[in-house]
Amino acid sequence: MKTGEGKTLVATLPAVLNALAGRGVTIVTVNDYLARRDAEWMSPLYRAAGDLSVGVIVHDLDDDQRRAAYGADITYGTNNEFGSITSATT
């Protein structure tokens, strides 16, 4: 889909259905701004749909913040930020 065609809204239903089923959901965006914005915009909907938690993985998070974001029901982030926990223990 192109810019402005509703990807943010379209992604919410499958994200909710998978999160309610107990599966962690990862939504990849193109930059930190969109990851934060989309998480903020959609959080009220996710909470209303089943009290689902939302995390955001963006540049400059420490390992504890990343772990907390990964532990959310739905996690937003950019492709180059996922998998970036540096310590050996999880």
C-alpha positions in Angstrom: 0.0 0.0 0.0 1.1 3.5 -0.7 1.4 6.4 1.8 -2.0 7.5 3.0 -3.9 4.4 2.0 -4.6 3.3 5.6 -2.0 0.7 6.5 -2.1 1.9 10.1 -5.8 1.2 10.4 -5.8 -2.0 8.3 -3.2 -3.6 10.6 -5.2 -3.2 13.7 -7.7 -6.0 13.2 -5.2 -8.8 12.5 -3.0 -7.4 15.3 -5.9 -7.5 17.8 -7.0 -11.0 16.7 -3.5 -12.4 17.0 -2.8 -10.6 20.3 -6.0 -11.8 21.8 -5.0 -15.4 20.9 -1.9 -15.0 23.0 0.5 -14.5 20.1 2.9 -11.7 20.2 2.4 -9.2 17.4 5.2 -7.2 15.7 4.3 -4.3 13.5 7.2 -3.0 11.4 7.2 0.6 10.3 9.8 2.6 8.2 11.0 5.0 10.9 11.0 5.8 14.6 8.5 8.6 14.2 5.9 6.3 12.6 6.5 3.6 15.1 5.8 6.0 18.0 2.9 7.7 16.2 1.2 4.5 15.2 1.6 3.0 18.7 0.2 6.1 20.3 -2.7 6.4 17.9 -3.7 2.8 18.1 -3.1 2.1 21.8 -6.7 3.3 22.8 -8.2 0.9 20.3 -6.0 -2.0 21.5 -6.9 -1.3 25.1 -10.6 -1.1 24.3 -10.4 -4.4 22.3 -9.1 -6.4 25.1 -6.8 -4.4 27.4 -3.8 -5.2 25.2 -0.4 -3.7 25.9 1.6 -1.8 23.3 5.4 -1.5 23.1 7.6 0.6 20.9 11.1 -0.3 19.9 13.0 2.7 18.6 16.6 3.9 18.5 18.4 4.7 21.8 16.5 2.3 24.1 18.4 0.5 26.7 18.1 -3.3 27.0 15.6 -3.1 29.8 13.3 -0.8 27.8 13.6 -3.2 24.8 12.7 -6.2 26.9 9.6 -4.4 28.2 8.6 -3.5 24.6 9.1 -7.0 23.4 6.9 -8.2 26.3 4.0 -6.2 25.1 1.1 -7.9 23.3 1.7 -5.6 20.3 5.1 -4.2 19.5 5.8 -1.4 17.0 9.3 -0.7 15.6 11.5 -0.4 12.6 13.2 -3.4 11.0 16.7 -2.3 11.9 15.8 -2.0 15.6 14.3 -5.5 16.2 16.6 -8.0 17.7 18.9 -5.5 19.2 19.3 -6.7 22.8 23.0 -6.6 23.6 23.3 -8.5 26.8 23.8 -12.3 26.9 20.9 -13.0 29.2 17.2 -12.5 28.5 
